[in-house]
Amino acid sequence: MKRLAVVTGASRGWGRALVDEFSDSGWIVIAMSRSKAGPLNWNSPGIVETVVHDVRNEDFQELHTVIGERPVDLLINNAAQGAKHQQLGSISTLGVMDAVDVNVGGPLRLVQALLPNLLAASDPLVINVTSRLGSVSAQARGDFSGLSTSYAYKISKAAQNMLTISLAQDLQGKVRAWAVHPGKLATGMGQPDASKHPALAARQLRELVDSGDSTSPRFCSLGDEDLGW
Ligand SMILES: NC(=O)c1ccc[n+]([C@@H]2O[C@H](COP(=O)([O-])OP(=O)(O)OC[C@H]3O[C@@H](n4cnc5c(N)ncnc54)[C@H](OP(=O)(O)O)[C@@H]3O)[C@@H](O)[C@H]2O)c1
């Protein structure tokens, strides 16, 4: 039986590459995008199924209608909100909370909505797409002090990492949970010097998933050594 993956943020960037990689590799993919505009044009009926959903939304009617009671083998919480660096005095706390809503609340809501489907799968895995910038230990060492990144992004990705740990511990033995840093991708959210092709990172993630590693929680950096939390 084909395995089933759910991918959020499928409209562009890495999400779109993930949908292509997993569907080309024999998976059925539920591609979730927040708007109907443009990207929902995969011509693969029965292989790529599309759902319109904003991850800030708690209404999962369309997702549930499309998935029904099918087991979900893999949930990739990829959708995220970036934020530009600002001087301390200009930072909007509402902007920080908004990033937390999308980058932490979004994955949590998806896991809650799909928990029965995940538990129905034989070896389910939740992947929260994070960033090395969310590593509290690396940030505390000053590893990225030369980068201009926003409070909103760093805070929300660090909190998302704690969500991953919490899920892994709560669901130990039932659902694995990984935080995955994809590398510096040449996408809308990438740094100016980012050059890694999203298709390469998607293949690396698919191979990692196929490795069947039972470690949970895990903080992976694709093509590199695991990161410290
Ligand atoms: N690019 C990098 O170098 C890099 C490095 C480390 C980690 N990451 C992580 O990799 C993931 C993918 O990023 P990317 O580089 O592909 O960024 P991207 O090209 O900017 O794509 C972001 C995606 O998230 C979606 N999204 C944003 N807010 C949403 C919401 N409220 N509801 C539903 N979808 C929403 C966007 O949808 P719309 O098209 O509707 O806006 C888009 O599909 C993110 O989690 C990011 O933090 C990226």
The ligand as a MOL file (V3000), in Angstrom:
LIG
                    3D

  0  0  0     0  0            999 V3000
M  V30 BEGIN CTAB
M  V30 COUNTS 48 52 0 0 0
M  V30 BEGIN ATOM
M  V30 1 N 15.0110 29.0210 2.8940 0
M  V30 2 C 15.9120 28.6920 3.7900 0
M  V30 3 O 17.1330 28.9060 3.6250 0
M  V30 4 C 15.4720 28.0220 5.0610 0
M  V30 5 C 16.4530 27.7490 6.0350 0
M  V30 6 C 16.0530 27.1170 7.2060 0
M  V30 7 C 14.7380 26.7530 7.3890 0
M  V30 8 N 13.8000 27.0330 6.4110 0 CHG=1
M  V30 9 C 12.4360 26.5910 6.6560 0
M  V30 10 O 11.9830 25.8660 5.5310 0
M  V30 11 C 10.5460 25.9740 5.4270 0
M  V30 12 C 10.1560 26.3530 4.0120 0
M  V30 13 O 10.6520 27.6410 3.7640 0
M  V30 14 P 10.8920 28.1960 2.2790 0
M  V30 15 O 12.3110 28.5720 2.2180 0
M  V30 16 O 10.3110 27.2590 1.2750 0 CHG=-1
M  V30 17 O 10.0400 29.5450 2.3660 0
M  V30 18 P 9.0340 30.2450 1.3290 0
M  V30 19 O 9.4950 30.0150 -0.0670 0
M  V30 20 O 8.8860 31.6370 1.8240 0
M  V30 21 O 7.6710 29.4350 1.5350 0
M  V30 22 C 6.9270 29.5780 2.7210 0
M  V30 23 C 5.6650 28.7430 2.5610 0
M  V30 24 O 4.8970 28.8360 3.7770 0
M  V30 25 C 3.5600 29.1780 3.3940 0
M  V30 26 N 2.8530 29.8810 4.4790 0
M  V30 27 C 3.2520 30.9980 5.1380 0
M  V30 28 N 2.3070 31.3500 6.0400 0
M  V30 29 C 1.3040 30.4340 5.9410 0
M  V30 30 C 0.0790 30.2510 6.6020 0
M  V30 31 N -0.3460 31.0960 7.5490 0
M  V30 32 N -0.6970 29.1860 6.2550 0
M  V30 33 C -0.2970 28.3240 5.3100 0
M  V30 34 N 0.8540 28.4450 4.6210 0
M  V30 35 C 1.6550 29.4940 4.9530 0
M  V30 36 C 3.7090 30.0510 2.1490 0
M  V30 37 O 2.4660 30.1390 1.4830 0
M  V30 38 P 2.0560 31.3840 0.5100 0
M  V30 39 O 2.5700 31.0410 -0.8530 0
M  V30 40 O 0.5670 31.4120 0.5890 0
M  V30 41 O 2.7020 32.6120 1.0840 0
M  V30 42 C 4.7670 29.2440 1.4090 0
M  V30 43 O 4.1930 28.1230 0.7830 0
M  V30 44 C 10.1250 26.9830 6.4990 0
M  V30 45 O 9.6670 26.2990 7.6500 0
M  V30 46 C 11.4180 27.7280 6.8210 0
M  V30 47 O 11.4180 28.2690 8.1140 0
M  V30 48 C 14.1470 27.6400 5.2630 0
M  V30 END ATOM
M  V30 BEGIN BOND
M  V30 1 1 1 2
M  V30 2 2 2 3
M  V30 3 1 2 4
M  V30 4 1 4 5
M  V30 5 2 4 48
M  V30 6 2 5 6
M  V30 7 1 6 7
M  V30 8 2 7 8
M  V30 9 1 8 9
M  V30 10 1 8 48
M  V30 11 1 9 10
M  V30 12 1 9 46
M  V30 13 1 10 11
M  V30 14 1 11 12
M  V30 15 1 11 44
M  V30 16 1 12 13
M  V30 17 1 13 14
M  V30 18 2 14 15
M  V30 19 1 14 16
M  V30 20 1 14 17
M  V30 21 1 17 18
M  V30 22 2 18 19
M  V30 23 1 18 20
M  V30 24 1 18 21
M  V30 25 1 21 22
M  V30 26 1 22 23
M  V30 27 1 23 24
M  V30 28 1 23 42
M  V30 29 1 24 25
M  V30 30 1 25 26
M  V30 31 1 25 36
M  V30 32 1 26 27
M  V30 33 1 26 35
M  V30 34 2 27 28
M  V30 35 1 28 29
M  V30 36 1 29 30
M  V30 37 2 29 35
M  V30 38 1 30 31
M  V30 39 2 30 32
M  V30 40 1 32 33
M  V30 41 2 33 34
M  V30 42 1 34 35
M  V30 43 1 36 37
M  V30 44 1 36 42
M  V30 45 1 37 38
M  V30 46 2 38 39
M  V30 47 1 38 40
M  V30 48 1 38 41
M  V30 49 1 42 43
M  V30 50 1 44 45
M  V30 51 1 44 46
M  V30 52 1 46 47
M  V30 END BOND
M  V30 END CTAB
M  END
